[in-house]
Amino acid sequence: MGVDSHVKDRNNQEQIDNLFARFCIDKGLVTRDQIKKCLSLKKKNQSLWGLISLKDLLIDLEYVSESQAERVIFEHEKEVLGCIDCNAIFRVRDPDDQKARCCKRCQGELAQVFKADLSFDRTLFRDRDSQDGVLHLGPTFGPYEILKELGEGGMGKVYKVRDGRQGKVVALKILHPEGGITWENVKRFQHEISAIRDLNHPNIVRIHEVGTEGGKHYYAMDYIRGITLKDVLEKEESLGVERAFRLIIPVAEALHFAHERDIIHRDVKPENVLLTEDGIPHLLDFSIAKIFSEVTQVTKIGTALGTPVYMAPEQAAGQIDELDRTTDVYGLGALLYEMLTGLPPFYGRPIIDVLDAVEHEAPILPHELNPEIPEEVERIVLCAMQKKKRKRYPTANEFAKDMQRFLNGEPVEAVIEEFGFLTKVFRRLHGDS
């Protein structure tokens, strides 16, 4: 009998935490007592083992700054490697030794576990630019003509390109090359492709081609000219009910399409909704999507299985096996909450407090943040955000239908049976007996 995959992942996180603790102590940034306090907090919240790293806790408790933490990672990122095949974690003394690039257990490929976020310390750019492995492209990349860089994320860069074979303009996502690539990047990249390459829906960014060029993993996808919903919310804060519903309904229908094909998104948030110039929403970044038929867990070390303020309670509790389509319904409800109120649920708290609040606390009633929100709309939002999965809309499609009922002037079907005291307050404020 093999070791449970969750136990393996927990052991990996503990090993990574121990290495990071040693690095910080050696550098004189923290004391052993401070490390013990953080590990004690993690032990008290066993369910969150995969959601909060020791690094996040040290920053959250203000023992180290973001800049200090990222510099520690930067100084050691080449020596901590993970096997892409068996998930084993190794620390190598000589990262340039080619023999060290092979897993001692299964002979699989090794890649970096750590990768520093250089935005916290600008001086690191100069240091990293002097290293090998920085992604530099010429005017072409395989059959693609590079037109412009569109952006960069944790896994790689995205370019606007023209396919020389068809003359079609597409977006090309290229994983960082060795030197910038991490163990988790490769696993997430591979999973992202397997999750979305066969999804063909008008409101989902579609994959056209997957391949490798010069040792660099890439895929080509729809090029959509527009801005993210996050950009819109930063400029306008809250949106009107009709506009919010007309944007969310197609996203809900896109999620339902994915759910019917055994895929859940798990990271519904404003950054992952792209709006065309005509205002048509497209859902993107299924990079941590879970295919129900697979028993795999793809997480980014030190981050949650999603974005905390949009997470469902089962995500916040680390209950991986409990994630299903209603998890995305909650995330969509949290996104709608922000669109209508101007703030996401439980905004402005440390990550630990957010995760605890998502599990145990009722959100502020939307109309308290925006008095113009009608009672029926508030019911729709809160129904999607029920703590218990069975109390939420059973599907994203049912969620979409209830929003459409409101737009059509029909009675909505949302029922709030939870939140305890909050429900009584809700009924009193809205004049219900």
VENDA-V675840 format. One record per pair of residues at least 4 apart in sequence whose ideal C-beta (glycine too) atoms are under 6 Angstrom apart, sorted by sequence separation. I is the first residue (numbers start at 1). J is the second residue. D is the distance in Angstrom with one decimal. If there is no record, write none. Layout:
BEGIN
i-><I/I>
j-><J/J>
d-><D/D>
END
This chain:
BEGIN
i-><3/30/48/52/56/64/73/103/124/125/137/176/181/184/185/191/193/227/232/239/245/248/275/276/304/311/323/337/343/349/356/357/364/367/373/379/394/419/3/24/30/52/58/64/83/102/103/140/141/152/163/176/199/212/239/258/306/311/314/349/373/386/393/405/427/24/58/118/200/275/299/338/367/386/393/406/59/82/103/118/139/151/162/163/366/405/416/92/150/273/274/314/337/346/384/81/101/137/210/306/384/59/149/150/197/274/288/305/402/80/161/196/209/334/346/367/402/79/148/207/208/272/366/402/79/146/147/158/159/272/21/55/147/175/207/146/158/312/366/384/38/79/205/206/78/88/144/145/157/193/205/156/312/345/38/86/144/145/156/83/86/155/156/85/143/265/267/310/86/135/143/251/266/380/85/297/84/265/310/83/84/341/193/263/264/340/391/83/84/391/144/189/263/341/34/81/254/262/341/155/251/262/340/376/82/250/262/383/387/251/380/386/21/30/80/340/20/80/155/247/380/382/20/29/77/309/379/13/309/376/17/77/233/309/379/77/170/269/10/29/77/177/266/267/316/230/266/73/135/229/230/269/74/135/174/175/316/317/73/228/308/316/133/174/229/337/133/309/313/336/70/133/172/173/228/308/313/70/132/133/203/308/311/24/131/172/226/227/333/23/226/70/71/74/170/171/204/224/226/70/203/226/333/171/224/333/23/67/170/201/66/67/169/329/330/375/201/362/224/199/268/362/19/264/160/265/268/326/329/264/268/329/259/326/115/268/329/195/111/112/113/329/111/142/111/141/255/15/313/12/111/12/205/8/203/204/205/252/248/196/195/192/195/192/244/195/244/188/239/82/84/238/238/238/237/191/188/187/184/184/238/241/256/256/255/256/252/252/253/252/249/249/245/245/56/55/50/53/51/51/50/47/48/47/16/9/60/60>
j-><7/34/52/56/60/68/77/107/128/129/141/180/185/188/189/195/197/231/236/243/249/252/279/280/308/315/327/341/347/353/360/361/368/371/377/383/398/423/8/29/35/57/63/69/88/107/108/145/146/157/168/181/204/217/244/263/311/316/319/354/378/391/398/410/432/30/64/124/206/281/305/344/373/392/399/412/66/89/110/125/146/158/169/170/373/412/423/100/158/281/282/322/345/354/392/90/110/146/219/315/393/69/159/160/207/284/298/315/412/91/172/207/220/345/357/378/413/91/160/219/220/284/378/414/92/159/160/171/172/285/35/69/161/189/221/161/173/327/381/399/54/95/221/222/95/105/161/162/174/210/222/174/330/363/57/105/163/164/175/103/106/175/176/106/164/286/288/331/108/157/165/273/288/402/108/320/108/289/334/108/109/366/219/289/290/366/417/110/111/418/172/217/291/369/63/110/283/291/370/185/281/292/370/406/113/281/293/414/418/283/412/418/54/63/113/373/54/114/189/281/414/416/55/64/112/344/414/49/345/412/54/114/270/346/416/115/208/307/49/68/116/216/305/306/355/270/306/114/176/270/271/310/116/177/216/217/358/359/116/271/351/359/177/218/273/381/178/354/358/381/116/179/218/219/274/354/359/117/179/180/250/355/358/72/179/220/274/275/381/72/275/120/121/124/220/221/254/274/276/121/254/277/384/223/276/385/76/120/223/254/120/121/223/384/385/430/257/419/282/258/328/422/80/325/223/328/331/389/392/328/332/393/325/392/182/335/396/263/181/182/183/399/182/213/183/213/328/89/387/87/186/89/282/87/282/283/284/332/336/286/286/286/289/287/339/291/340/287/339/183/186/340/341/342/342/298/298/298/300/301/370/377/395/396/396/397/396/399/400/400/400/403/403/407/302/302/299/302/304/318/318/317/318/318/301/297/350/351>
d-><5.5/4.5/5.2/5.0/5.9/4.4/5.6/5.7/5.9/6.0/5.4/3.4/5.4/6.0/5.9/6.0/5.5/4.1/5.9/4.8/5.9/6.0/5.7/4.5/5.5/4.1/4.7/6.0/4.5/4.0/6.0/4.2/5.4/5.7/5.3/5.9/5.8/5.0/5.5/4.6/6.0/6.0/4.6/5.1/4.5/5.6/4.3/5.5/6.0/4.7/4.9/4.8/5.1/5.6/4.5/4.4/4.8/5.0/4.5/4.9/5.5/3.7/4.4/4.2/3.7/4.8/4.8/4.6/6.0/5.6/5.6/4.3/4.5/4.7/4.2/5.4/5.9/5.2/5.8/5.4/5.8/5.2/5.3/5.9/5.0/5.2/5.5/4.1/4.5/5.2/4.7/4.1/5.5/5.0/5.8/5.1/5.3/5.6/4.5/5.3/5.8/5.8/5.5/5.4/4.3/5.6/5.6/5.5/5.0/5.6/4.5/5.8/4.5/5.3/4.4/5.4/5.6/5.7/4.9/5.6/4.5/5.5/5.0/5.6/5.4/5.5/4.5/5.7/4.7/4.6/4.8/5.2/5.9/5.1/5.2/5.6/5.0/4.5/5.6/5.6/5.7/5.3/5.4/5.0/4.0/5.2/4.0/4.5/5.6/5.3/5.0/5.0/3.7/4.2/4.4/5.6/6.0/5.9/4.3/4.0/4.6/5.8/4.8/5.4/4.9/5.8/5.5/4.8/6.0/5.9/5.4/6.0/5.3/5.4/3.2/5.7/5.9/5.5/4.4/4.7/5.0/5.2/5.7/5.2/5.5/5.7/5.6/5.7/6.0/5.2/5.7/5.9/5.7/3.9/5.1/4.1/4.7/5.8/4.9/4.6/5.3/4.2/6.0/5.6/4.5/5.3/5.9/3.7/5.8/5.6/5.9/4.8/5.9/5.2/4.6/5.6/5.4/5.2/5.6/5.3/4.7/5.2/5.6/5.2/5.5/4.1/4.1/5.9/5.8/4.8/3.8/4.1/5.6/5.8/5.9/5.7/5.9/4.8/5.1/5.7/5.9/5.5/5.9/4.6/4.4/3.7/5.1/4.6/5.7/4.1/4.7/4.8/3.7/5.5/5.5/4.1/4.1/5.6/4.4/5.4/5.7/4.9/5.1/4.5/4.0/5.4/5.1/6.0/5.6/5.5/4.5/1.6/5.9/5.6/5.6/4.4/4.8/5.2/5.1/5.4/4.6/5.8/5.4/5.9/5.8/5.3/5.7/5.8/5.7/5.0/4.9/4.6/5.7/5.3/4.6/5.2/5.0/5.5/4.4/5.9/3.9/5.6/2.7/4.4/5.8/4.2/5.4/4.4/5.0/5.3/4.3/4.6/5.1/5.4/5.7/4.6/4.6/4.3/5.7/6.0/5.7/3.9/5.9/5.8/5.9/5.2/3.5/4.4/5.1/5.4/5.4/5.2/4.1/4.9/4.6/5.7/5.6/5.5/5.4/4.4/5.0/5.6/5.8/4.1/4.2/6.0/5.1/4.8/5.0/5.9/5.4/5.5/5.3/5.9/5.5/5.2/4.3/5.9/5.4/4.4/4.7/5.9/3.9/4.0/4.2/5.9/5.6/5.1/4.9/3.3/5.2/5.9/5.9/3.9/3.9/4.6/5.5/5.8/5.5/5.5/5.8/5.4/5.8/4.3/4.2/4.1/4.3/5.2/5.5/3.9/4.7/5.4/4.5/5.8/5.6/5.5/5.5/3.4/4.4/5.6/5.5/4.8/5.4/4.2/6.0/5.8/4.9/6.0>
END
